[in-house]
Amino acid sequence: MFLFDKSRHGRQEKIAFTHIPYIKWKTELKTNPLFGAESTAVIDENGNLFFGSHSGNFYCLNSKGEIKWSYSTSEKIYSSPLLLNNKVIFAGGDGYLYCLDVDGNLIWKFDLTTPSKSMFQKKTINKLLHLPYTYDFNKKKIIEYKSWSSPNFINGKILITGYGKGLYCLNENGEILWSFDLGFPRFQLSGVAINRDNKIFCSSRSGKIFSFNENGVKLWGKTIKSDWENWGNPVVCDIKDQIYFFFAKKEKYGIICATDFFGNEIWTQKFGSIRGSCTISWDGNYIYCCDLNGFLYKIETSSGIVKLKKKITNAQRGLWITPTLDLNSNILLSTKDSNTTGRVILLNDNFESIWEFESNKILSIPVIGNSGEIYFGSWDGCYYCLI
C-alpha cells in the first residue's frame, strides 16, 4: 500500500542495512525509449514486487528480479498498487482504475473520468478552461494524466481520486458505492488518508480539504488556499490526532497545514513547493518532508517549527519525493540530481549520511524488502535490488 498504511504514515516496519550497498540484481524493463518506474512498489509475502512505470506498463517481478508478467495501459502510471485478496489494484494515467489477478489478468476496470452534472459537455471548451492548470511551463506541453493517486482501502471499500467527479468509492467487484464532486479543476492530484476511526480525509485541486465517513457522508469541508494545488497525499497522525495537508503554488511556494480530525487548523508552515507527502516519526513528535528547492526538513508536529533542515540536492525539481523511515528511524529517500543522475540515500535522524548509491535520476520511493534489501526504479530503464 502507498506509504505503507491507510493513514499514509510513511514508516517501513523493516530495518535498512547500513553498510555500503551493492547491486544484488538489476532488471531491464525492456522499453524503448527508456522509462522510469515512479510508482512505489508493493511486496507480497512471497517477495514478488508490483509497480507501475511511465511506459504505461504495470509489472510483477519475482524475488530474483525476473519479470513474471507485465500489463500494458495507454498512459503513464504514477499510482502505487493495493494488494487485496489476491487482487492487484492501481490507477492509470489514462483515467481507469484497474484490478488484475496476481497472474496479471484483468478482472475489471472502472472509468474514473465519468463526468459529473456540472462538467462541460464540449471537450474543447473544457480543455481550454483547464489550460492554466494542465500546461507545464518547464516541459512546454500540456499534462493531462487523469489519475495520479494511489488507491486506499477500508472495510471492503476502495477509495481513489480521478478526473471525473473527483472522489470515488468502489467495492471489491469494481462497482460504484458512492462518489463526491471535488469540483474544478478536474485533474485531481492527491489521494485519501484514513484515520483509526475510519474517517476519510482528502483535498481538492482548488485548495480545499474534506472529511467523510465511510458511507460517503461529508463531515466537513473548508478552503485552505484557493487555487493552490494539492500534490501531496494527506497524511494522518493517529498518535497526535492530526492530519497534514500539502498545497503548492506552481513550483515556487508550498505549505503544510496541520488540522485536527474536525478540520480545525493547528498550524500552517511555509516551504518551497512540495510534490510529495510527509512521514511521521515513530513517536509522532516529528514529520519529515522535502521540497523542490532540494531541502529535507524535520518538523515538530506540535508547533510546525522546523528543527532540522538540510540541502540534499541543487538540482531543479530534485526532490519530487516523500522520505520514509525504517524501524531504526533512519531516513530513506531518492533524488534527481540532473536529467541523467540521481541517488538513493540513507541518513540518520540527525540528517547525517550513512550511505549513498548513485544511478540515473530516481523518482520512486525506495522500499525495504522482507530481508532488508532495498528496491527502486531508475530512469536508466531498470529496476534495482540493493543489499
Secondary structure as UniProt FT lines:
FT   HELIX           2..4
FT   TURN            6..7
FT   STRAND          23..28
FT   STRAND          42..43
FT   TURN            45..46
FT   STRAND          49..52
FT   TURN            54..55
FT   STRAND          57..61
FT   TURN            63..64
FT   STRAND          67..72
FT   STRAND          82..84
FT   TURN            85..86
FT   STRAND          87..91
FT   TURN            93..94
FT   STRAND          96..101
FT   TURN            102..103
FT   STRAND          106..111
FT   TURN            112..113
FT   TURN            117..118
FT   HELIX           123..134
FT   STRAND          135..136
FT   TURN            137..140
FT   STRAND          141..142
FT   STRAND          152..154
FT   TURN            155..156
FT   STRAND          157..161
FT   STRAND          166..170
FT   TURN            172..173
FT   STRAND          176..181
FT   STRAND          192..194
FT   TURN            196..197
FT   STRAND          200..203
FT   TURN            205..206
FT   STRAND          208..212
FT   TURN            214..215
FT   STRAND          218..223
FT   TURN            226..227
FT   STRAND          235..237
FT   TURN            238..241
FT   STRAND          242..249
FT   TURN            250..252
FT   STRAND          253..259
FT   TURN            261..262
FT   STRAND          265..271
FT   STRAND          279..280
FT   TURN            282..283
FT   STRAND          286..290
FT   TURN            292..293
FT   STRAND          295..300
FT   TURN            301..303
FT   STRAND          306..311
FT   TURN            316..317
FT   STRAND          324..325
FT   TURN            327..328
FT   STRAND          331..334
FT   STRAND          342..347
FT   TURN            349..350
FT   STRAND          353..359
FT   STRAND          367..368
FT   TURN            370..371
FT   STRAND          374..377
FT   TURN            379..380
FT   STRAND          382..386
//
